[in-house]
Amino acid sequence: MEKIDAITALAALAQETRLDVFRLLVQAGAKGVPAGQIAETLSLPSATLSFHLNQLKNAGLINFRRESRSLIYAAEYAAMNGLLAYLTENCCQGGKAGCGTVVCDTAVLGKTEEAG
C-alpha cells in the first residue's frame, strides 16, 4: 500500500459514523449487509448513510453489489489487511513475530463479488 492510500483510508475511518459502519461490515463478513439494515442498525437517515458509504467506497475500504432492488455493502478485507500491513510493516524493528499482528484470512471468509 502506498502512503497516500493509507492516508485516504485513515481519513475515511477518522469519523465516528464511518468507523461504526466499517466495523459493522467487517463483523458481517463477506456476505455483506443491505444498506437499509445498516441504516436501521446504526439509526442513520438514508442520505447520511449514503454520504458515509461513498466516503468509505472512495477510500477503497468497502464494495457493494446489487441484489434485486437492494445494495449490499461489504468490507474490502484486502484493503483493510493492506492498511494493517502498512501500519505494522516495521513493527518490532522488522521482527513481526513479536508483534502479534492479526489480519483477516479472506480464504476463510470467502470471496465477495466486485461490483462497483
N, CA, C and O of each residue as an XYZ file, in Angstrom:
464
protein
N       0.859     -1.178      0.000
C       0.000      0.000      0.000
C       0.896      1.230      0.000
O       1.910      1.278      0.697
N       0.509      2.210     -0.785
C       1.229      3.476     -0.844
C       0.789      4.384      0.303
O      -0.306      4.237      0.845
N       1.652      5.312      0.657
C       1.358      6.227      1.757
C       0.055      6.996      1.523
O      -0.743      7.139      2.450
N      -0.175      7.491      0.312
C      -1.384      8.268      0.028
C      -2.645      7.427      0.208
O      -3.674      7.938      0.651
N      -2.572      6.134     -0.136
C      -3.715      5.243      0.061
C      -3.983      5.028      1.548
O      -5.136      4.981      1.976
N      -2.923      4.899      2.325
C      -3.079      4.746      3.777
C      -3.691      6.008      4.386
O      -4.559      5.921      5.254
N      -3.245      7.167      3.936
C      -3.784      8.429      4.442
C      -5.264      8.549      4.099
O      -6.067      8.967      4.933
N      -5.624      8.181      2.871
C      -7.025      8.246      2.445
C      -7.892      7.308      3.281
O      -8.976      7.688      3.722
N      -7.414      6.085      3.499
C      -8.173      5.116      4.300
C      -8.302      5.589      5.742
O      -9.384      5.521      6.325
N      -7.212      6.062      6.317
C      -7.263      6.532      7.702
C      -8.171      7.754      7.843
O      -8.889      7.885      8.834
N      -8.140      8.637      6.860
C      -9.016      9.808      6.896
C     -10.483      9.384      6.846
O     -11.321      9.949      7.549
N     -10.786      8.396      6.022
C     -12.169      7.913      5.937
C     -12.618      7.296      7.255
O     -13.774      7.444      7.650
N     -11.726      6.618      7.924
C     -12.074      5.960      9.184
C     -12.029      6.903     10.384
O     -12.491      6.545     11.467
N     -11.484      8.091     10.203
C     -11.334      9.041     11.305
C     -12.598      9.870     11.515
O     -12.533     11.074     11.763
N     -13.723      9.217     11.413
C     -15.021      9.858     11.639
C     -15.912      8.806     12.288
O     -15.969      7.667     11.822
N     -16.593      9.173     13.340
C     -17.328      8.218     14.173
C     -18.315      7.351     13.405
O     -18.316      6.132     13.574
N     -19.145      7.945     12.575
C     -20.155      7.176     11.854
C     -19.514      6.222     10.862
O     -19.914      5.062     10.766
N     -18.515      6.706     10.116
C     -17.855      5.827      9.141
C     -17.139      4.679      9.827
O     -17.140      3.556      9.323
N     -16.530      4.947     10.967
C     -15.875      3.868     11.707
C     -16.907      2.841     12.164
O     -16.655      1.638     12.094
N     -18.059      3.301     12.627
C     -19.135      2.386     13.034
C     -19.623      1.544     11.849
O     -19.831      0.338     11.985
N     -19.803      2.179     10.697
C     -20.254      1.459      9.503
C     -19.219      0.420      9.105
O     -19.563     -0.732      8.843
N     -17.960      0.820      9.058
C     -16.904     -0.109      8.643
C     -16.807     -1.293      9.601
O     -16.688     -2.436      9.159
N     -16.856     -1.034     10.895
C     -16.782     -2.131     11.869
C     -17.973     -3.077     11.730
O     -17.819     -4.292     11.857
N     -19.156     -2.529     11.472
C     -20.341     -3.358     11.245
C     -20.126     -4.263     10.038
O     -20.453     -5.449     10.084
N     -19.578     -3.709      8.959
C     -19.350     -4.504      7.748
C     -18.252     -5.540      7.942
O     -18.346     -6.645      7.407
N     -17.221     -5.203      8.694
C     -16.160     -6.182      8.992
C     -16.751     -7.350      9.784
O     -16.433     -8.508      9.515
N     -17.599     -7.050     10.747
C     -18.228     -8.093     11.556
C     -19.169     -8.962     10.740
O     -19.320    -10.151     11.022
N     -19.802     -8.378      9.731
C     -20.783     -9.116      8.919
C     -20.129    -10.158      8.017
O     -20.768    -11.138      7.635
N     -18.880     -9.955      7.682
C     -18.196    -10.914      6.818
C     -18.462    -10.656      5.341
O     -19.002     -9.618      4.959
N     -18.076    -11.615      4.533
C     -18.118    -11.471      3.079
C     -19.535    -11.344      2.519
O     -19.726    -10.802      1.431
N     -20.517    -11.836      3.250
C     -21.900    -11.759      2.736
C     -22.407    -10.329      2.674
O     -23.293    -10.026      1.875
N     -21.861     -9.438      3.508
C     -22.246     -8.036      3.491
C     -23.559     -7.758      4.193
O     -24.162     -8.647      4.794
N     -23.993     -6.508      4.108
C     -25.198     -6.038      4.785
C     -25.945     -5.091      3.843
O     -25.331     -4.205      3.249
N     -27.255     -5.266      3.698
C     -28.030     -4.326      2.886
C     -27.984     -2.923      3.499
O     -27.923     -2.761      4.717
N     -28.015     -1.923      2.630
C     -27.942     -0.536      3.092
C     -29.036     -0.221      4.111
O     -28.776      0.455      5.107
N     -30.242     -0.699      3.872
C     -31.336     -0.433      4.802
C     -31.082     -0.995      6.191
O     -31.447     -0.381      7.194
N     -30.457     -2.160      6.246
C     -30.145     -2.770      7.539
C     -29.048     -1.986      8.253
O     -29.081     -1.846      9.476
N     -28.069     -1.470      7.493
C     -27.025     -0.634      8.103
C     -27.674      0.603      8.720
O     -27.389      0.962      9.862
N     -28.554      1.251      7.947
C     -29.231      2.458      8.428
C     -30.035      2.173      9.682
O     -30.008      2.949     10.637
N     -30.750      1.059      9.677
C     -31.573      0.701     10.830
C     -30.716      0.379     12.046
O     -31.004      0.844     13.150
N     -29.674     -0.404     11.856
C     -28.811     -0.812     12.964
C     -28.145      0.389     13.627
O     -28.029      0.453     14.851
N     -27.705      1.347     12.796
C     -26.971      2.495     13.321
C     -27.836      3.742     13.481
O     -27.333      4.815     13.816
N     -29.146      3.596     13.239
C     -30.097      4.713     13.359
C     -29.652      5.928     12.548
O     -29.527      7.037     13.068
N     -29.415      5.684     11.252
C     -28.963      6.753     10.367
C     -29.991      7.030      9.285
O     -30.573      6.094      8.737
N     -30.227      8.299      8.964
C     -31.072      8.621      7.810
C     -30.366      8.154      6.531
O     -29.137      8.120      6.480
N     -31.131      7.799      5.512
C     -30.543      7.234      4.299
C     -29.572      8.195      3.613
O     -28.549      7.751      3.091
N     -29.860      9.481      3.599
C     -28.950     10.443      2.962
C     -27.610     10.503      3.695
O     -26.555     10.574      3.064
N     -27.655     10.475      4.996
C     -26.433     10.487      5.799
C     -25.633      9.223      5.555
O     -24.419      9.277      5.357
N     -26.316      8.078      5.570
C     -25.634      6.805      5.333
C     -25.008      6.793      3.949
O     -23.866      6.362      3.795
N     -25.724      7.251      2.953
C     -25.215      7.273      1.586
C     -23.915      8.069      1.495
O     -22.966      7.636      0.841
N     -23.869      9.216      2.139
C     -22.664     10.044      2.158
C     -21.492      9.264      2.750
O     -20.408      9.233      2.167
N     -21.705      8.639      3.894
C     -20.623      7.924      4.568
C     -20.193      6.677      3.795
O     -19.004      6.362      3.742
N     -21.148      5.968      3.199
C     -20.801      4.803      2.388
C     -19.945      5.222      1.196
O     -18.990      4.528      0.848
N     -20.275      6.339      0.574
C     -19.477      6.828     -0.556
C     -18.056      7.179     -0.134
O     -17.108      6.918     -0.874
N     -17.902      7.765      1.038
C     -16.564      8.093      1.532
C     -15.734      6.822      1.736
O     -14.559      6.778      1.372
N     -16.347      5.794      2.317
C     -15.645      4.528      2.532
C     -15.342      3.831      1.208
O     -14.271      3.247      1.039
N     -16.288      3.893      0.272
C     -16.082      3.285     -1.041
C     -14.964      3.992     -1.789
O     -14.112      3.336     -2.389
N     -14.954      5.319     -1.763
C     -13.902      6.080     -2.436
C     -12.528      5.833     -1.832
O     -11.514      5.970     -2.517
N     -12.486      5.475     -0.569
C     -11.216      5.141      0.094
C     -10.808      3.695     -0.180
O      -9.724      3.269      0.219
N     -11.675      2.940     -0.863
C     -11.354      1.549     -1.196
C     -11.573      0.564     -0.064
O     -11.120     -0.578     -0.137
N     -12.271      1.000      0.991
C     -12.449      0.145      2.164
C     -13.686     -0.743      2.099
O     -13.784     -1.724      2.835
N     -14.625     -0.406      1.226
C     -15.830     -1.232      1.080
C     -16.172     -1.361     -0.400
O     -15.693     -0.595     -1.236
N     -17.004     -2.338     -0.701
C     -17.551     -2.506     -2.039
C     -19.039     -2.759     -1.906
O     -19.554     -2.894     -0.796
N     -19.728     -2.823     -3.028
C     -21.154     -3.126     -2.975
C     -21.537     -3.937     -4.196
O     -20.840     -3.953     -5.211
N     -22.650     -4.600     -4.064
C     -23.237     -5.331     -5.183
C     -24.746     -5.128     -5.120
O     -25.306     -4.869     -4.054
N     -25.380     -5.247     -6.245
C     -26.829     -5.101     -6.306
C     -27.455     -6.491     -6.286
O     -27.051     -7.378     -7.037
N     -28.433     -6.664     -5.428
C     -29.253     -7.877     -5.383
C     -30.698     -7.414     -5.474
O     -31.258     -6.877     -4.518
N     -31.284     -7.630     -6.635
C     -32.631     -7.156     -6.891
C     -32.657     -5.640     -6.718
O     -31.964     -4.928     -7.445
N     -33.431     -5.143     -5.783
C     -33.509     -3.694     -5.553
C     -32.621     -3.220     -4.409
O     -32.616     -2.034     -4.080
N     -31.878     -4.127     -3.805
C     -31.052     -3.780     -2.648
C     -29.580     -3.626     -3.028
O     -29.074     -4.314     -3.914
N     -28.919     -2.720     -2.344
C     -27.470     -2.616     -2.435
C     -26.893     -3.266     -1.192
O     -27.236     -2.903     -0.066
N     -26.015     -4.230     -1.411
C     -25.378     -4.966     -0.321
C     -23.937     -4.484     -0.221
O     -23.173     -4.572     -1.183
N     -23.576     -3.975      0.951
C     -22.230     -3.456      1.172
C     -21.411     -4.459      1.971
O     -21.927     -5.141      2.856
N     -20.120     -4.536      1.640
C     -19.215     -5.446      2.344
C     -17.853     -4.777      2.498
O     -17.467     -3.929      1.693
N     -17.147     -5.167      3.528
C     -15.796     -4.660      3.755
C     -14.859     -5.224      2.699
O     -15.013     -6.365      2.262
N     -13.897     -4.423      2.296
C     -12.817     -4.864      1.409
C     -11.686     -5.345      2.322
O     -10.854     -4.555      2.768
N     -11.671     -6.647      2.588
C     -10.688     -7.186      3.520
C      -9.264     -7.028      3.021
O      -8.351     -6.835      3.824
N      -9.052     -7.106      1.707
C      -7.704     -6.928      1.172
C      -7.195     -5.519      1.482
O      -6.030     -5.345      1.840
N      -8.059     -4.520      1.346
C      -7.669     -3.136      1.655
C      -7.413     -2.980      3.149
O      -6.448     -2.330      3.551
N      -8.269     -3.571      3.968
C      -8.085     -3.497      5.417
C      -6.767     -4.155      5.821
O      -5.999     -3.601      6.607
N      -6.518     -5.345      5.271
C      -5.274     -6.041      5.584
C      -4.070     -5.272      5.058
O      -3.016     -5.252      5.694
N      -4.223     -4.638      3.896
C      -3.144     -3.819      3.352
C      -2.821     -2.645      4.258
O      -1.653     -2.314      4.460
N      -3.856     -2.013      4.805
C      -3.650     -0.904      5.727
C      -2.965     -1.382      7.003
O      -2.036     -0.742      7.494
N      -3.425     -2.498      7.531
C      -2.779     -3.051      8.734
C      -1.319     -3.400      8.464
O      -0.447     -3.145      9.295
N      -1.059     -3.982      7.298
C       0.316     -4.334      6.939
C       1.175     -3.082      6.805
O       2.317     -3.055      7.262
N       0.621     -2.040      6.175
C       1.355     -0.788      6.023
C       1.709     -0.199      7.394
O       2.833      0.250      7.619
N       0.745     -0.210      8.287
C       0.960      0.373      9.614
C       1.932     -0.427     10.466
O       2.557      0.119     11.375
N       2.063     -1.705     10.182
C       2.897     -2.564     11.034
C       4.114     -3.127     10.320
O       4.790     -4.002     10.862
N       4.413     -2.645      9.109
C       5.499     -3.256      8.335
C       6.850     -3.178      9.026
O       7.697     -4.040      8.792
N       7.080     -2.201      9.851
C       8.353     -2.108     10.563
C       8.183     -2.356     12.053
O       9.005     -1.925     12.863
N       7.122     -3.045     12.405
C       6.819     -3.344     13.791
C       7.970     -4.126     14.429
O       8.552     -5.015     13.808
N       8.272     -3.793     15.633
C       9.292     -4.508     16.408
C      10.599     -4.615     15.631
O      11.241     -5.665     15.618
N      10.979     -3.529     14.992
C      12.209     -3.452     14.211
C      12.267     -4.533     13.137
O      13.326     -5.098     12.868
N      11.125     -4.811     12.532
C      11.071     -5.784     11.443
C      10.816     -7.208     11.893
O      10.632     -8.086     11.050
N      10.799     -7.469     13.186
C      10.541     -8.811     13.710
C       9.059     -8.978     14.001
O       8.642     -8.961     15.159
N       8.269     -9.140     12.955
C       6.813     -9.156     13.103
C       6.305    -10.263     14.024
O       5.210    -10.140     14.572
N       7.048    -11.310     14.204
C       6.594    -12.416     15.047
C       6.301    -11.944     16.466
O       5.406    -12.479     17.120
N       7.030    -10.967     16.941
C       6.828    -10.469     18.290
C       5.681     -9.490     18.424
O       5.306     -9.130     19.540
N       5.115     -9.051     17.307
C       4.081     -8.016     17.343
C       2.679     -8.581     17.517
O       1.794     -7.871     17.993
N       2.456     -9.813     17.150
C       1.115    -10.372     17.237
C       0.149     -9.728     16.266
O      -1.046     -9.656     16.554
N       0.631     -9.254     15.115
C      -0.224     -8.622     14.122
C      -1.230     -9.627     13.590
O      -0.879    -10.741     13.202
N      -2.489     -9.210     13.580
C      -3.569    -10.079     13.117
C      -4.174     -9.477     11.861
O      -4.436     -8.276     11.800
N      -4.393    -10.323     10.858
C      -5.114     -9.905      9.658
C      -6.231    -10.905      9.417
O      -6.167    -12.047      9.874
N      -7.250    -10.469      8.698
C      -8.345    -11.370      8.353
C      -7.906    -12.307      7.253
O      -7.327    -11.870      6.259
N      -8.168    -13.566      7.413
C      -7.873    -14.556      6.389
C      -9.058    -14.614      5.436
O     -10.080    -15.224      5.750
N      -8.926    -13.982      4.273
C     -10.035    -13.919      3.324
C     -10.370    -15.286      2.752
O     -11.477    -15.485      2.250
N      -9.449    -16.226      2.816
C      -9.760    -17.576      2.334
C     -10.827    -18.214      3.218
O     -11.651    -18.990      2.736
N     -10.812    -17.892      4.496
C     -11.815    -18.411      5.425
C     -13.149    -17.715      5.209
O     -14.204    -18.345      5.291
N     -13.106    -16.418      4.935
C     -14.319    -15.631      4.768
C     -15.025    -15.915      3.450
O     -16.244    -15.766      3.360
N     -14.292    -16.314      2.441
C     -14.871    -16.491      1.100
C     -14.749    -15.196      0.341
O     -14.647    -14.125      0.938
N     -14.758    -15.287     -0.948
C     -14.620    -14.119     -1.819
C     -15.934    -13.362     -1.916
O     -17.004    -13.970     -1.925
N     -15.858    -12.045     -1.990
C     -17.031    -11.222     -2.261
C     -16.981    -10.816     -3.717
O     -15.912    -10.751     -4.324
N     -18.144    -10.545     -4.267
C     -18.221    -10.103     -5.647
C     -17.799     -8.661     -5.742
O     -18.146     -7.848     -4.884
N     -17.046     -8.331     -6.788
C     -16.705     -6.942     -7.076
C     -17.830     -6.362     -7.898
O     -18.164     -6.891     -8.959
N     -18.407     -5.303     -7.432
C     -19.478     -4.651     -8.185
C     -19.520     -3.177     -7.843
O     -20.373     -2.760     -7.059
N     -18.692     -2.427     -8.364
C     -18.797     -1.001     -8.065
C     -17.507     -0.427     -7.956
O     -17.385      0.772     -7.706
